[in-house]
Amino acid sequence: MGSAAAYHLAARGQRVLGLEKFTPAHDRGSSHGGSRIIRQSYFEDPAYVPLLLRAYELWEQLARDSGDEVYRLTGGLYVGPEDSLTVAGSIRASREWSLPHEILTAGEIKARFPNFAPSPHFVGLFEEQAGFARPERTVAAHLELAAKAGATLRYGEQVEDWSQTGDSVTVTTGHGTYSAGRLVICPGAWAPRLLADLGVEIAIERQVMYWLDPVVGTEKFERDPIYIAENDSGAQIYGFPAIDGSGGGVKTAFFRKGIRCTPDTIDREVHLDEITEMRSRVTELLPALAGRCLHAATCMYSNTADQHFVIATHPAHSAVTVACGFSGHGFKFVPVVGEILAELAMTGSTRHPIDLFAPQRLVSL
Ligand SMILES: Cc1cc2nc3c(=O)[nH]c(=O)nc-3n(C[C@H](O)[C@H](O)[C@H](O)COP(=O)(O)OP(=O)(O)OC[C@H]3O[C@@H](n4cnc5c(N)ncnc54)[C@H](O)[C@@H]3O)c2cc1C
């Protein structure tokens, strides 16, 4: 989110200083692991759809301007019982916004995508306008374009403190003190520390991504859609086609099944019982994913109480714009969040509908 904000501000002619405590596009936060689902039939809430439509325009623009494949459309399949959040919510959003989609029976899913073996009582919504973004390349592309537009980007520089006095802000790092007219804070899993005075509880959660070796060979998974699948208990998993060639495995993960942590206490090791549980769950839908786990990695969600984002001018500091609490589903919005943050920082308002993201809804009194 910070790299996109830096780019959109610099592209609008602003003098930008970007501060990052680690290296560019690192793997210590929430934006690594090679892929993130992008989709439009948004079961979380149809209110996200207009933002997604704009995000897709900006994804295309980012791919063009950077010359890199920052995203790819593969189609998306959302499977489960007809009344599940995944299926019913996706249908609701696609109908409300007239998004092209198809409803498939379990038999039709199996016939069209032979790797999938859904329970006979499951149905699926298929949409062509879904696929995946490459998180590290997306961050790198925004940083490169920001630098080209004149932004100064500093790495290995941790923000220790910030404050607003009058109309200007001061930021203190291990290297010095800076003052500016505006401050944009996108701290990911470090929000509880950097945005404590927002009064919003953000729960940091450890998540695991798994790359399994299909027993039928990787090539058979190269043309699959991305998917989200919900079972009868309401638990969701998701996954991708084979996008890293032979030996790269097929990535899958639980959606929203994590344990509380902090960026300092997160257990970065992935344990055998976790791999066994993932394999057992995903093979209910994709039986060929019964092979070895080639690789696994941890990552952090930053969850708000209602799982909606926080994007706003800081209620107590008019020169400060904040973006946090992306609750495990923020990446597909990165380019449009950059645009929103640039507009908010420069003018105090945005043309985009962001009422859902007001921090005041979550403030504990
Ligand atoms: C396993 C996993 C799977 C996901 N899957 C999807 C998906 O399929 N689709 C989707 O849309 N979303 C998905 N998400 C969510 C999405 O990836 C996140 O919402 C998004 O990456 C959050 O970006 P961010 O900029 O808030 O955090 P980050 O990318 O972590 O950025 C925060 C940055 O702030 C820096 N920072 C923090 N504190 C300081 C400081 N004091 N000084 C200087 N720098 C600091 C950090 O080093 C970091 O670089 C997933 C997340 C995870 C963990």
The ligand as a MOL file (V3000), in Angstrom:
LIG
                    3D

  0  0  0     0  0            999 V3000
M  V30 BEGIN CTAB
M  V30 COUNTS 53 58 0 0 0
M  V30 BEGIN ATOM
M  V30 1 C -0.8670 -15.5110 3.3390 0
M  V30 2 C -1.6160 -14.3280 2.8140 0
M  V30 3 C -2.4250 -14.4840 1.7020 0
M  V30 4 C -3.1430 -13.4020 1.1980 0
M  V30 5 N -3.9020 -13.5910 0.0790 0
M  V30 6 C -4.5260 -12.5380 -0.4820 0
M  V30 7 C -5.1940 -12.7020 -1.7180 0
M  V30 8 O -5.2030 -13.7960 -2.2910 0
M  V30 9 N -5.7880 -11.6060 -2.2680 0
M  V30 10 C -5.7660 -10.3940 -1.6590 0
M  V30 11 O -6.3460 -9.4440 -2.2060 0
M  V30 12 N -5.1170 -10.1950 -0.4870 0
M  V30 13 C -4.4990 -11.2380 0.1050 0
M  V30 14 N -3.8060 -11.0870 1.2750 0
M  V30 15 C -3.8160 -9.7780 1.9400 0
M  V30 16 C -2.8090 -8.8220 1.3500 0
M  V30 17 O -1.6410 -9.4880 0.9770 0
M  V30 18 C -2.5460 -7.7310 2.3810 0
M  V30 19 O -3.8000 -7.1220 2.6970 0
M  V30 20 C -1.5980 -6.6720 1.8630 0
M  V30 21 O -0.4260 -7.2620 1.3780 0
M  V30 22 C -1.2670 -5.7080 3.0120 0
M  V30 23 O -0.3630 -4.7420 2.5430 0
M  V30 24 P 0.2160 -3.6520 3.5440 0
M  V30 25 O 0.8910 -2.6350 2.7000 0
M  V30 26 O -0.8500 -3.2330 4.5000 0
M  V30 27 O 1.2970 -4.4560 4.4480 0
M  V30 28 P 2.8410 -4.7850 4.1090 0
M  V30 29 O 2.9780 -5.2030 2.6970 0
M  V30 30 O 3.3330 -5.7090 5.1710 0
M  V30 31 O 3.5410 -3.3740 4.2120 0
M  V30 32 C 3.7580 -2.6930 5.4240 0
M  V30 33 C 5.1630 -2.1510 5.3370 0
M  V30 34 O 5.4090 -1.2190 6.3560 0
M  V30 35 C 6.7500 -1.3950 6.7790 0
M  V30 36 N 6.8580 -0.8500 8.1370 0
M  V30 37 C 6.1200 -1.1820 9.2110 0
M  V30 38 N 6.4950 -0.4630 10.2890 0
M  V30 39 C 7.4780 0.3680 9.8700 0
M  V30 40 C 8.2700 1.3660 10.5190 0
M  V30 41 N 8.1140 1.6380 11.8240 0
M  V30 42 N 9.1950 2.0340 9.7840 0
M  V30 43 C 9.3610 1.7810 8.4560 0
M  V30 44 N 8.6570 0.8300 7.7990 0
M  V30 45 C 7.7260 0.1340 8.4980 0
M  V30 46 C 6.9220 -2.9110 6.7560 0
M  V30 47 O 8.2760 -3.3030 6.7630 0
M  V30 48 C 6.2140 -3.2550 5.4640 0
M  V30 49 O 7.0650 -3.2410 4.3430 0
M  V30 50 C -3.0660 -12.1440 1.8190 0
M  V30 51 C -2.2370 -11.9680 2.9480 0
M  V30 52 C -1.5190 -13.0470 3.4370 0
M  V30 53 C -0.6280 -12.8480 4.6470 0
M  V30 END ATOM
M  V30 BEGIN BOND
M  V30 1 1 1 2
M  V30 2 1 2 3
M  V30 3 2 2 52
M  V30 4 2 3 4
M  V30 5 1 4 5
M  V30 6 1 4 50
M  V30 7 2 5 6
M  V30 8 1 6 7
M  V30 9 1 6 13
M  V30 10 2 7 8
M  V30 11 1 7 9
M  V30 12 1 9 10
M  V30 13 2 10 11
M  V30 14 1 10 12
M  V30 15 2 12 13
M  V30 16 1 13 14
M  V30 17 1 14 15
M  V30 18 1 14 50
M  V30 19 1 15 16
M  V30 20 1 16 17
M  V30 21 1 16 18
M  V30 22 1 18 19
M  V30 23 1 18 20
M  V30 24 1 20 21
M  V30 25 1 20 22
M  V30 26 1 22 23
M  V30 27 1 23 24
M  V30 28 2 24 25
M  V30 29 1 24 26
M  V30 30 1 24 27
M  V30 31 1 27 28
M  V30 32 2 28 29
M  V30 33 1 28 30
M  V30 34 1 28 31
M  V30 35 1 31 32
M  V30 36 1 32 33
M  V30 37 1 33 34
M  V30 38 1 33 48
M  V30 39 1 34 35
M  V30 40 1 35 36
M  V30 41 1 35 46
M  V30 42 1 36 37
M  V30 43 1 36 45
M  V30 44 2 37 38
M  V30 45 1 38 39
M  V30 46 1 39 40
M  V30 47 2 39 45
M  V30 48 1 40 41
M  V30 49 2 40 42
M  V30 50 1 42 43
M  V30 51 2 43 44
M  V30 52 1 44 45
M  V30 53 1 46 47
M  V30 54 1 46 48
M  V30 55 1 48 49
M  V30 56 2 50 51
M  V30 57 1 51 52
M  V30 58 1 52 53
M  V30 END BOND
M  V30 END CTAB
M  END
